[in-house]
Amino acid sequence: MMPGISEEDRRFWLVCLAAGLVILAGCLLPTIEGGQEAFIGAGETQRGFDYDRTVRFATYFEPGAMLFVLGGIGLVELAVVALVRGSRAIFVLAAALVSLAFVVDAVRIGDELRWEERGVYACQTELEDCVPFIAPAVRDLQAEILRRPEAHDREFELLDRNGYRSRGKGGWWVIVWTTVVIAGVTAFRAFNLVLRPLWAGVAVAACALVGLVILVLKSLEGLE
């Protein structure tokens, strides 16, 4: 056991340390994939083109992606300081807030991940207003497409300049499931600062239930 820290605290901060490292690893892996389609001509002579591009959060300099990168670093730093200097309530609360930010960001990004095997999802407004997190990756892909040889054909046309498709890759699911676990662990620990373990568990379960209801409602909205 490290000096100045209990065994229970040590286990908690080791879990936080591992979670931070796993989230950072997820940011280095292929995280999301965006897609776009184009065509030349019409009718029986029409030729279709399918383009995809993979993004890693570690090199995708958008606030949503950087939150996972910087938050993962912050979680690791909190864990190291707590293990070396001893756990403090303020450290626990900070870890819980970082984990909550992960959950909120994951839900927000998840709302923009839609994938069509054929075609794209069309935004009724500008892409940047419709899906602000995905839009820069789609615009980069469109710019790359327009530099390709086939794009110089006079009949070449993107399927929808305000359309997109995107889905989570391996890194995304590593981040999501790690976020779910660490949010539950840190929330329990934070509640446990002011509540007995039993009631802390009840509080976490209640929060999880509310979160589940919100996700179900969002899913039902997507079916309309």
N, C-alpha and C positions, 0 to 999 in steps of 0.2 A: 504494500500500500504506500502511495506517495505521501510525504509529510504534509499535514495541514488539510487533508481531504479524506472524507469517509469513503468506505467501499461503495456505498450506494451512489455517492456523487461521482466517484471515479467511473463507475459503469455508465452512468448517464452521459458524462462528457466524452467517453470513448465512443458511445453511440453517435453523439453529435459530430465528433471528429470523423468517424467513418462515413456518416451521411454527407457531410460537406465534401469529402474526397470523392464519393460516388457521384454526387451531383456535378462536380467539376469534370469527372471522367465522362459523364453523359454529355456535357457541353463540348467535349473534344470529339465525340463520335458524330456521325451523320445524324442530325437532329430532326429536321423537317425536309420535305421534298415538295417543290412546287412544279406545276405543269401548265402547259399552254399548247394549243393546237393551231394549225394554219392549213390553208389549202390553196391550190392553184386550179383555176378553171371551174367548170360546173358539169353536172350530168355524168354521163358515162366516162368522160375524159378527165374527170376531176381527180386530182392527186392530193392526198392528205399527208400531213406531217405532224408528228407527235414529239414534243420536246419536254424534257424534265430537267430539273436542277436541284441538287442537294445542298442544304445549308447546315453549317455547324454553328451552334450558338457562340462558341469561343471566338469566331471570326465574323459574326453577324452583329454589327455594331448598332443595334437597335435597343432602346431602353428595356424592353421586355426580355430580350436575350441576355443583356448585360446584368439584369437583376439576378439571374441565376448564377452567372459567373462571379460577380462581386459578392452576392449573398453566400455562395459556397465558400469563397475565400474568408468572408467574415465569420461564418460558422466554424471553420477550421481554426481561425485565430482565437475566437472565444473559447473553444475547447482547449487549446494549448495553454492559454493564459490561466484558465480555471484549473487545469491539471497541475500547473506549475505553482501557482500562487494560492490556490484554494478556491472553492466555489463560493459565489456570492449571489444573493437574490437578484441583483441587477443583471448579472450575467445570464441567469435563467430566463428572466423576462426578455432580455435582448434576443436570446436564441428562439424564444417562443414567437416574438414579433417577426423575426427573419423567416421562420417557418410559415407563419401566417401569410406573409408577403409572397412566399413561394406558391402557396395554394391559390391565392387570389390571381396571381399572374398565370398560373397553369390553367385555371378555368377560363380566363380571358383569351389566352392563346388557343385553347381547345375549341372555343367557339368559332375560330377562323379555319379550323382544319376540316375541310370537306374534300372528298375525292370522287371524281367521276371517271369511270373507265373510258367512256367516250364523251367528249364535250367538256364544258367548263361551267362553273357556277357564274351567272351573270349578275353583276352588281347594278342596282338601279341608280346609284350615284357614282361618283368618282371612286376608283379603287382605293385611293388613300383614305377616303371617308368610310368606305364600306368595311375594309379589312386593313386597318392601319399597320398591324404588325407584319402581315404577309406582303403587303403592297411593294415595299422596296425590293424584295427578292423577285417578285413577278416582273417588276419594271426592269430589273437587271437582266432577267431572262429574255424579256421581249427585245431589249436592246441588242443582246447577243444574237437572237434569232434574225434580226434585221441586218446583221452583218454577214449572214450566211449566203452562199452562192444562190440558192433557190429564191432568196428574198429579192433578188434583182429582177426577177420575172415581173412583168407589168401586171399580171393577174394574181400575183401573190397577195394573200390577205390573211391576217390573223383572225382567228375565229371570233374573238371578242376582246378588244383592248381593255375593257373593264370587266373581263371575266378571268377566273382563276380556278385552280384546283390545288389542294395541298393536303398533306397527311404527315403524321408523325412517323419518324424512323426509329431505329433502335435506341439512339440517344435520348429521344423524347420520352420513351416509355421507361427508361432507366430513371430519368429525372422525375417523372410523374409518380411512380411508385415509391421512390425514395422520399419524395415530398410528402406523400400521404403518411408514411411511417413516421418520419421525423416530426411532422405536425402533431400527430397523436401523442408521441412521446414528450415533446416539449410542452404541449398544452397540459398534459397530466401533471408534469413537474411544476408548471407555473401555478395551476390550481392547488397543488399540494402545499404550496407556500402558505396558503391561508385556509385551506380546508383539510379535513382528515382524508386519508387515502381513499376510503369508500366514497365520500362525496366528491372527491376529485375525479374519480372514475365515472361517477354519475354525470358530472359536468361535461367531461369529454364525450361521453356517450350522447348526451343531449345535443352538443355541438355537431357531432357526426350525423345525428338524425336530421338536424336542420339542414346541414350541407347536402344530405341525400335527397331531401325534399326539393331543395333548390335545383339540384341536378335533374331530377325527374321532371320538374316543371319546365326547365330549359329544353329537355328532350321533347316534351309535348309541344312546345312552341315551334320546334324545328319540323314537326310533322304537319303543321298547319299550311 
